[in-house]
Amino acid sequence: MSDKLLAFDTSTEHLSVAVRHGDRVLAHSGVGGAQASSTLLPLIRQLLADAGLALAELDAIVFGRGPGSFTGLRTACSVAQGLAFGAKVPLLPVDTLLAVADEARHAFGAQRVVAVLDARMDQLYAAHYDFDTAGPFGGDPEPLLLAPEALEVPAGWALAGNAFTAYGPRLATATARHEVLPTAVAMLRLAPALLAAGRTVPAAQAWPLYVRDKVAQTTEERAAIKAAAAAVAVPPSPV
């Protein structure tokens, strides 16, 4: 069963949180970036309370693992770890580019999507998702890091993401361009299939997906995330 889920994403300048309780979905979006570390936990507490759920009742905690802002990814992983350690709830990491592609599919009916996120430093994170032929995860492509001009968009595919303001004229022509972000609601839509595929991880393995320069998470980074997770207060059960 996967009808009691918490999802959140802090990989961009926007923060997104959502809770599913049966057929009911409660969601909040707002300013992320540097503010995410201070606002994420209060929002989680509020949404869980509004949904009438205690943290320990959740079937899973879903979080955006990246690629994206390093600071935002560390925030998401730290909070996910802290909550999961305290409540003994499994974690479900979701690629942010997959969430972008699913948002374009849901909102605009796009079935073949090149998902792009602004990686700063004159680069993009990108991945090609073909929901028509490759199943619910669009083929599970490895994310790329590349210059805007280097991005290939196959004929008939849509572009989706947040890179058009910064790089629009430099991007290849596409059937359509959809300005979308990785949302917690998209992650809730993806969660049942990901859970069925056995994609959950223990709290100790809630690691960011870094792409720039193939940066692997170091032992020191993992220790820092674990220390941050230990400092996260578990939201109280709704009264």
N, C-alpha and C positions, 0 to 999 in steps of 0.2 A: 504493500500500500504506500502511496505517496501523496496523501491528501492533506498533510500537515507539514508545510515547508516554509522556511525562511530563506530569502535570497537577497543578496546585496552586491553592488558593484561600485568601486571607487577608482576605476582605472583611468578616468578622464577628469575634466574639470567639473563634471556633473556627478552628483551622488544619487544613487537609485537604490531603494529598499522596497521589498514587497513580501507579503505573507499570504500563503494559501491555507485556508481551513475549509476542507471540503470543496464546495463549488464557489466559495467566497474568496475573493482576492482583494487585499488592501495594499495600496502602493503609495509611495511618496518619492518625489524627485526634487532635487534642490542643488544648491551650490556645493561643489566638492572641493577638490584641490587641498589646500592647507587646512581648510575648515573640517574636512571629513573626519579627521582623527578625534575631534571634539564633539561632533554632532551625530556620528553614526550610532553609537551605543544608545543615547537617549531616544533616537528614532526607532531603533529596534525594540526597545522596551515599550514604547508607546504603541507601535503596531501590533506587537504580541498581545498587549493588554486589550487593545481594541478588538482583536480577533478572538479574545477569550482563550488564549493559549499560554501554557507555561513552556519554558524553553525545553524542559525535559520531555515534553510530549511530542516534539518534532520528530518526523521521520528522517529528516536530513537538514543540514544547513548548506545552502548553495552559495558559492561566492565566485566572483570574477577573478581568475588567476592571472590574466594578462593575455597578450602583451598590453602595455600601457605605461602610465606614469610610474616610475620606480617607487616614489613615495606613496602613491595611491595603492599600488599592489602590496606594499609592505603593510599598509594600514588594513587592507582587506584580509590578508593572511593572518596578521596578528589577532584581529578580532575573531576571525573564524576559529583559530586555534584556541583562544581563551574560552570562547563559548563552548566549543566541543569538549575540551578537557573538563570543564566544570559540569556539563550536563550529560556527558557520555553519549553524544549524538554524532552519527557519522557525517563526514564532510563530502560535499560534491563539488569539485572544481570545474569551472566552465570556461572555455576559451572565450575571451571577449570578442574576437572576430566572428566566432560562431554565433554569438548573441546578436551582433550587428546584422549578420546575414539572415538570421531568423526574424529579426525585427522588420527587415525589408520584405521578407516573404509574407509575414503576417499582415503588414500594413499595406503593401502594394502588390502582392501576388507574385513577386519575383522568385523564380525557381532556380535560376542560375545567377549567382551573385559573386562579384569580386568585392569583398569587404575590405575597407581601408580605414585606418585610424592614423591621425597625425602623430608621428613619432618625434616631432621637433627636429632640430639640426638638419633641416632640409631633406628629411626622409619620411617614408611611410612604413607602417606595418600593413601587410596585405595577405589575403588568402582567398583562394577560389573555391566556392561551394556550389556543387551541382546537386540540388535536391531532387531533380527529375530522375536521375539515374543512379545516384550514389547513396540513397537512403536518408535517414533522419538527421545524420550528422554532415551531410553534404560531401562525404568522402574523407572526412578527418584530415584535411591537408595541413602540412607544416606551415606555420606563419613565416612570411618573408619580411626582410628589412631592405628597402631599396629606395632609390631616388624616384621622384614622381614620374619622370620621363621614361624610366625603365619598366614601369608597370604595364603588363600586357593584359588587354581586355578582349577576350574572344568575341567574335561576331554573335550578336544576339544576347549577350550577357549584360546585366545591370551593374552599375557601381553603387555602393552604399557605404556610408560612414560619415566622418566629420572632417574630411580633409579638403573639401571643395573651396572653402573660403581662402585657405592658405595656398592651395596648389591647383585650383580648378583649371586655369588655362594650360597647365603643363601636363594634365592627365589625358590619357587616350580617350577617344570617342567611345561612348557606350550607348546601348539602347535607351537607357534611362539613368538618371542620377538621383539617388534618394538620400536626403540628409537625415541620418538616423544615428542613434547611439546604442551602446550595449546597455540594455535595461534589465532590471531585476525581474520584471514581468516576462521578458523573453527567456530569461534563465528558468523561470518557473515552467514555461511551456516546454522547454527542452528537458527538464529534470526527469520526467517519467521514463523516457527512452534511455537517458544516460544512466539512471538507476538500474533499469532492467539490464543494461549492458555491463553492470558491475563496475562503474566508474568511481565509486566512493573511495575515499582514502582515510586512514587514521589521522588524528589531529597532528601528530608529529610530522606528517608528510604534506601539510598544507603549504606548499612552496610556490612562490611566484614563478610565472613563465616569463623569463627574460629572453629577449631575442637579440637586442643590440650587441654586436660583436660576439654572439654566441656566449653570452655571459652565463656561466653556471653559478648557481648559488653556492657561496663558500661556506665553510664550516663556521666562520665568524658570523656571517649573515644569518645562518640558521639558528645559532645561539642567541643572536639579538632578537630574532622573531620569537623564539621560545620564551625569552625573558619578558618581552612585551606582552605575550599572550598570558603569562602568569599574573600580570598586573591587571588584566581585564576583569572587571567585576561582572559576575553573572547576573542578568536581569532577573528581578524578583518575579515569582509567579503572580498572575493576576488575582486580585482579591475577589 
